[in-house]
Amino acid sequence: MEKTKRIALIAHDNKKPDLLEWATFNRHTLSQHELFATGTTGTILATELGVEITRFRSGPLGGDQQVGAKITEGEIDFVVFFWDPLEPHPHDVDVKALLRIAVVYNIPIACNRASADFLISSPLMCAEYERSVPSALLAQPE
């Protein structure tokens, strides 16, 4: 990973205010990185923070899958995903797939404010970092 991280920001509906509050508090740090977000979350964050954010579709319309694809292509370094495990979601399979991909590809993922606070305040946030990825995942398809 380069010093400038490519960060995906995602939040379920009832977690959007929490993510917005967290992102507002961390606006300066986030503005030093390349930001991506799903649907409505991206629109809200871009408007409120006044920063450029590459937007994917909303989660239920394939946004979570788009983020997962970018992880597998090496184009996302870090994920902040405020999700609600207590609420049913019609795209729960996509959420679990995204979480699985992040773990398989050894991507830092924060699923709540405490983990997001710890990750964003890490000295590794603004440094290069060699992330180990299983060699089978690095092989090019034939």
Contact map, one row per residue, 1 for C-alpha under 8 A:
1111100000000000000000000000000000000000000000000000000000000000000000000000100000000000000000000000000000000000000000000000000111100000000000
1111100000000000000000000000000000000000000000000000000000000000000000000000000000000000000000000000000000000000000000000000001110000000000000
1111100000000000000000000000000000000000000000000000000000000000000000000000000000000000000000000000000000000000000000000000111110000000000000
1111110000000000000000000000000111000000000000000000000000000000000000000000000000000000000000000000000000000000000000000000011000000000000000
1111111000000000000000000000000011000000000000000000000000000000000000000001110000000000000000000000000000000000000000000000110000000000000000
0001111100000000000000000000000011110000000000000000000000000000000000000011110000000000000000000000000000000000000000000000000000000000000000
0000111110000000000000000000000011110000000000000000000000000000000000000001111100000000000000000000000000000000000000000000000000000000000000
0000011111000000000000000000000000111000000000000000000000000000001000000001011110000000000000000000000000000000000000000000000000000000000000
0000001111100000000000000000000000111100110000000000000000000000000000000000001110000000000000000000000000000000000000000000000000000000000000
0000000111110000000000000000000000001100110000000000000000000000000000000000001111100000000000000000000000000000000000000000000000000000000000
0000000011111111001000000000000000000000100000000000000000000000000000000000000011100000000000000000000000000000000000000000000000000000000000
0000000001111111000000000000000000000000000000000000000000000000000000000000000001110000000000000000000000000000000000000000000000000000000000
0000000000111111000000000000000000000000000000000000000000000000000000000000000000000000000000000000000000000000000000000000000000000000000000
0000000000111111100000000000000000000000000000000000000000000000000000000000000000010000000000000000000000000000000000000000000000000000000000
0000000000111111111000000000000000000000000000000000000000000000000000000000000001110000000000000000000000000000000000000000000000000000000000
0000000000111111111100000000000000000000100000000000000000000000000000000000000001000000000000000000000000000000000000000000000000000000000000
0000000000000111111110000000000000000000000000000000000000000000000000000000000000000000000000000000000000000000000000000000000000000000000000
0000000000000011111111000000000000000000000000000000000000000000000000000000000001000000000000000000000000000000100000000000000000000000000000
0000000000100011111111100000000000000000000000000000000000000000000000000000000001000000000000000000000000000000100000000000000000000000000000
0000000000000001111111110000000000000000000110000000000000000000000000000000000000000000000000000000000000000000000000000000000000000000000000
0000000000000000111111111000000000000000000000000000000000000000000000000000000000000000000000000000000000000000000000000000000000000000000000
0000000000000000011111111100000000000000000000000000000000000000000000000000000000000000000000000000000000000000100000000000000000000000000000
0000000000000000001111111110010000000000000010001000000000000000000000000000000000000000000000000000000000000000000000000000000000000000000000
0000000000000000000111111110000000000000000000011000000000000000000000000000000000000000000000000000000000000000000000000000000000000000000000
0000000000000000000011111110000000000000000000000000000000000000000000000000000000000000000000000000000000000000000000000000000000000000000000
0000000000000000000001111111110000000000000000000000000000000000000000000000000000000000000000000000000000000000000000000000000000000000000000
0000000000000000000000111111111000000000000000001000000000000000000000000000000000000000000000000000000000000000000000000000000000000000000000
0000000000000000000000000111111100000000000000000000000000000000000000000000000000000000000000000000000000000000000000000000000000000000000000
0000000000000000000000000111111110000000000000000000000000000000000000000000000000000000000000000000000000000000000000010000000000000000000000
0000000000000000000000100111111111100000000000000000000000000000000000000000000000000000000000000000000000000000000000000000000000000000000000
0000000000000000000000000011111111100000000000000010000000000000000000000000000000000000000000000000000000000000000000000000000000000000000000
0001000000000000000000000001111111000000000000000000000000000000000000000000000000000000000000000000000000000000000000000000000000000000000000
0001111000000000000000000000111111100000000000000000000000000000000000000000000000000000000000000000000000000000000000000000000000000000000000
0001111000000000000000000000011111110000000000000000100000000000000000000000000000000000000000000000000000000000000000000000000000000000000000
0000011110000000000000000000011011111000000000000001110000000000000000000000000000000000000000000000000000000000000000000000000000000000000000
0000011110000000000000000000000001111100010000000000111100000000000000000000000000000000000000000000000000000000000000000000000000000000000000
0000000111000000000000000000000000111110110000000000111100000000000000000000000000000000000000000000000000000000000000000000000000000000000000
0000000011000000000000000000000000011111110000000000001111100011000000000000000000000000000000000000000000000000000000000000000000000000000000
0000000000000000000000000000000000001111111000000000001111100010000000000000000000000000000000000000000000000000000000000000000000000000000000
0000000000000000000000000000000000000111111100000000000001000000000000000000000000000000000000000000000000000000000000000000000000000000000000
0000000011100001000000000000000000001111111110000000000000000000000000000000000000000000000000000000000000000000000000000000000000000000000000
0000000011000000000000000000000000011111111111000000111100000000000000000000000000000000000000000000000000000000000000000000000000000000000000
0000000000000000000000000000000000000011111111100000001000000000000000000000000000000000000000000000000000000000000000000000000000000000000000
0000000000000000000100000000000000000001111111110000000000000000000000000000000000000000000000000000000000000000000000000000000000000000000000
0000000000000000000100100000000000000000111111111110100000000000000000000000000000000000000000000000000000000000000000000000000000000000000000
0000000000000000000000000000000000000000011111111111100000000000000000000000000000000000000000000000000000000000000000000000000000000000000000
0000000000000000000000000000000000000000001111111110000000000000000000000000000000000000000000000000000000000000000000000000000000000000000000
0000000000000000000000010000000000000000000111111100000000000000000000000000000000000000000000000000000000000000000000000000000000000000000000
0000000000000000000000110010000000000000000011111110000000000000000000000000000000000000000000000000000000000000000000000000000000000000000000
0000000000000000000000000000000000000000000011111111000000000000000000000000000000000000000000000000000000000000000000000000000000000000000000
0000000000000000000000000000001000000000000011101111100000000000000000000000000000000000000000000000000000000000000000000000000000000000000000
0000000000000000000000000000000000100000000001000111110000000000000000000000000000000000000000000000000000000000000000000000000000000000000000
0000000000000000000000000000000001111000010011000011111000000000000000000000000000000000000000000000000000000000000000000000000000000000000000
0000000000000000000000000000000000111000010000000001111100000000000000000000000000000000000000000000000000000000000000000000000000000000000000
0000000000000000000000000000000000011110011000000000111110000000000000000000000000000000000000000000000000000000000000000000000000000000000000
0000000000000000000000000000000000011110010000000000011111000010011000000000000000000000000000000000000000000000000000000000000000000000000000
0000000000000000000000000000000000000110000000000000001111101110010000000000000000000000000000000000000000000000000000000000000000000000000000
0000000000000000000000000000000000000111000000000000000111111111000000000000000000000000000000000000000000000000000000000000000000000000000000
0000000000000000000000000000000000000110000000000000000011111111100000000000000000000000001001000000000000000000000000000000000000000000000000
0000000000000000000000000000000000000000000000000000000001111111000000000000000000000000011000000000000000000000000000000000000000000000000000
0000000000000000000000000000000000000000000000000000000011111110000000000000000000000000000000000000000000000000000000000000000000000000000000
0000000000000000000000000000000000000000000000000000000011111111110000000000000000000000000001000000000000000000000000000000000000000000000000
0000000000000000000000000000000000000110000000000000000111111111111000000000000000000000000000000000000000000000000000000000000000000000000000
0000000000000000000000000000000000000100000000000000000001110111111100000000000000000000000001100100000000000000000000000000000000000000000000
0000000000000000000000000000000000000000000000000000000000100111111110000000000000000000000001001100000000000000000000000000000000000000000000
0000000000000000000000000000000000000000000000000000000110000111111111000000000000000000000000000000000000000000000000000000000000000000000000
0000000100000000000000000000000000000000000000000000000100000011111111100001000000000000000000000100000000000000000000000000000000000000000000
0000000000000000000000000000000000000000000000000000000000000001111111110000000000000000000000001100110000000000000000000000000000000000000000
0000000000000000000000000000000000000000000000000000000000000000111111111000000000000000000000000000000000000000000000000000000000000000000000
0000000000000000000000000000000000000000000000000000000000000000011111111111000000000000000000000000000000000000000000000000000000000000000000
0000000000000000000000000000000000000000000000000000000000000000001111111111100000000000000000000000110010100000000000000000000000000000000000
0000000000000000000000000000000000000000000000000000000000000000000111111110000000000000000000000000100010000000000000000000000000000000000000
0000000000000000000000000000000000000000000000000000000000000000000011111111000000000000000000000000000000000000000000000000000000000000000000
0000000000000000000000000000000000000000000000000000000000000000000001111111100000000000000000000000000000000000000000000000000000000000000000
0000010000000000000000000000000000000000000000000000000000000000000001111111100000000000000000000000000000000000000000000000000000000000000000
0000111100000000000000000000000000000000000000000000000000000000001001101111111000000000000000000000000000000000000000000000000000000000000000
1000111000000000000000000000000000000000000000000000000000000000000000100111111000000000000000000000000000110000000000000000000000000000000000
0000111100000000000000000000000000000000000000000000000000000000000000000001111100000000000000000000000000111000000000000000000000000000000000
0000001111000000000000000000000000000000000000000000000000000000000000000001111110000000000000000000010000111100000000000000000000000000000000
0000001111000000000000000000000000000000000000000000000000000000000000000000011111000000000000000000000000001111000100000000000000000000000000
0000000111100000000000000000000000000000000000000000000000000000000000000000001111100000000000000000000000001111000000000000000000000000000000
0000000001110011011000000000000000000000000000000000000000000000000000000000000111110000000000000000000000000111100000000000000000000000000000
0000000001110010000000000000000000000000000000000000000000000000000000000000000011111000000000000000000000000011000000000000000000000000000000
0000000000010110000000000000000000000000000000000000000000000000000000000000000001111110000000000000000000000000000000000000000000000000000000
0000000000000000000000000000000000000000000000000000000000000000000000000000000000111111000000000000000000000000000000000000000000000000000000
0000000000000000000000000000000000000000000000000000000000000000000000000000000000011111000000000000000000000000000000000000000000000000000000
0000000000000000000000000000000000000000000000000000000000000000000000000000000000011111100000000000000000000000000000000000000000000000000000
0000000000000000000000000000000000000000000000000000000000000000000000000000000000001111110100000000000000000000000000000000000000000000000000
0000000000000000000000000000000000000000000000000000000000000000000000000000000000000011111100000000000000000000000000000000000000000000000000
0000000000000000000000000000000000000000000000000000000000010000000000000000000000000001111100000000000000000000000000000000000000000000000000
0000000000000000000000000000000000000000000000000000000000110000000000000000000000000000111111100000000000000000000000000000000000000000000000
0000000000000000000000000000000000000000000000000000000000000000000000000000000000000001111111110000000000000000000000000000000000000000000000
0000000000000000000000000000000000000000000000000000000000000000000000000000000000000000001111111000000000000000000000000000000000000000000000
0000000000000000000000000000000000000000000000000000000000100101100000000000000000000000001111111100000000000000000000000000000000000000000000
0000000000000000000000000000000000000000000000000000000000000001000000000000000000000000001111111110000000000000000000000000000000000000000000
0000000000000000000000000000000000000000000000000000000000000000000000000000000000000000000111111111000000000000000000000000000000000000000000
0000000000000000000000000000000000000000000000000000000000000000100100000000000000000000000011111111100000000000000000000000000000000000000000
0000000000000000000000000000000000000000000000000000000000000001101100000000000000000000000001111111110000000000000000000000000000000000000000
0000000000000000000000000000000000000000000000000000000000000000000000000000000000000000000000111111111000000000000000000000000000000000000000
0000000000000000000000000000000000000000000000000000000000000000000000000000000000000000000000011111111100000000000000000000000000000000000000
0000000000000000000000000000000000000000000000000000000000000000000100110000000000000000000000001111111110000000000000000000000000000000000000
0000000000000000000000000000000000000000000000000000000000000000000100100000001000000000000000000111111111111000000000000000000000000000000000
0000000000000000000000000000000000000000000000000000000000000000000000000000000000000000000000000011111111110000000000000000000000000000000000
0000000000000000000000000000000000000000000000000000000000000000000000000000000000000000000000000001111111100000000000000000000000001000000000
0000000000000000000000000000000000000000000000000000000000000000000000110000000000000000000000000000111111100000000000000000000000001100100000
0000000000000000000000000000000000000000000000000000000000000000000000000000000000000000000000000000011111110000000000000000000000111000000000
0000000000000000000000000000000000000000000000000000000000000000000000100000111000000000000000000000011111111000000000000000000000100000000000
0000000000000000000000000000000000000000000000000000000000000000000000000000111000000000000000000000011001111100000000100000000000000000000000
0000000000000000000000000000000000000000000000000000000000000000000000000000011110000000000000000000010000111110000100000000000000000000000000
0000000000000000000000000000000000000000000000000000000000000000000000000000001111000000000000000000000000011111101100100000000000000000000000
0000000000000000000000000000000000000000000000000000000000000000000000000000000111100000000000000000000000001111101100000000000000000000000000
0000000000000000000000000000000000000000000000000000000000000000000000000000000111100000000000000000000000000111111100000000000000000000000000
0000000000000000011001000000000000000000000000000000000000000000000000000000000001000000000000000000000000000111111110000000000000000000000000
0000000000000000000000000000000000000000000000000000000000000000000000000000000000000000000000000000000000000001111111000000000000000000000000
0000000000000000000000000000000000000000000000000000000000000000000000000000000000000000000000000000000000000111111111100000000000000000000000
0000000000000000000000000000000000000000000000000000000000000000000000000000000100000000000000000000000000001111111111110000000000000000000000
0000000000000000000000000000000000000000000000000000000000000000000000000000000000000000000000000000000000000000111111111000000000000000000000
0000000000000000000000000000000000000000000000000000000000000000000000000000000000000000000000000000000000000000011111111100000000000000000000
0000000000000000000000000000000000000000000000000000000000000000000000000000000000000000000000000000000000010100001111111100100000000000000000
0000000000000000000000000000100000000000000000000000000000000000000000000000000000000000000000000000000000000000000111111100100000000000000000
0000000000000000000000000000000000000000000000000000000000000000000000000000000000000000000000000000000000000000000011111110100000000000000000
0000000000000000000000000000000000000000000000000000000000000000000000000000000000000000000000000000000000000000000001111111100000000000000000
0000000000000000000000000000000000000000000000000000000000000000000000000000000000000000000000000000000000000000000000001111111000000000000000
0000000000000000000000000000000000000000000000000000000000000000000000000000000000000000000000000000000000000000000000000111111110000000000000
0010100000000000000000000000000000000000000000000000000000000000000000000000000000000000000000000000000000000000000000111111111000000000000000
0011100000000000000000000000000000000000000000000000000000000000000000000000000000000000000000000000000000000000000000000011111100000000000000
0111000000000000000000000000000000000000000000000000000000000000000000000000000000000000000000000000000000000000000000000011111110000000000000
1110000000000000000000000000000000000000000000000000000000000000000000000000000000000000000000000000000000000000000000000001011111000000000000
1110000000000000000000000000000000000000000000000000000000000000000000000000000000000000000000000000000000000000000000000001001111100000000000
1000000000000000000000000000000000000000000000000000000000000000000000000000000000000000000000000000000000000000000000000000000111110000000000
1000000000000000000000000000000000000000000000000000000000000000000000000000000000000000000000000000000001100000000000000000000011111000000000
0000000000000000000000000000000000000000000000000000000000000000000000000000000000000000000000000000000001000000000000000000000001111100000000
0000000000000000000000000000000000000000000000000000000000000000000000000000000000000000000000000000000111000000000000000000000000111110110000
0000000000000000000000000000000000000000000000000000000000000000000000000000000000000000000000000000000010000000000000000000000000011111110000
0000000000000000000000000000000000000000000000000000000000000000000000000000000000000000000000000000000000000000000000000000000000001111111000
0000000000000000000000000000000000000000000000000000000000000000000000000000000000000000000000000000000000000000000000000000000000000111111000
0000000000000000000000000000000000000000000000000000000000000000000000000000000000000000000000000000000010000000000000000000000000001111111000
0000000000000000000000000000000000000000000000000000000000000000000000000000000000000000000000000000000000000000000000000000000000001111111100
0000000000000000000000000000000000000000000000000000000000000000000000000000000000000000000000000000000000000000000000000000000000000011111110
0000000000000000000000000000000000000000000000000000000000000000000000000000000000000000000000000000000000000000000000000000000000000000011111
0000000000000000000000000000000000000000000000000000000000000000000000000000000000000000000000000000000000000000000000000000000000000000001111
0000000000000000000000000000000000000000000000000000000000000000000000000000000000000000000000000000000000000000000000000000000000000000000111
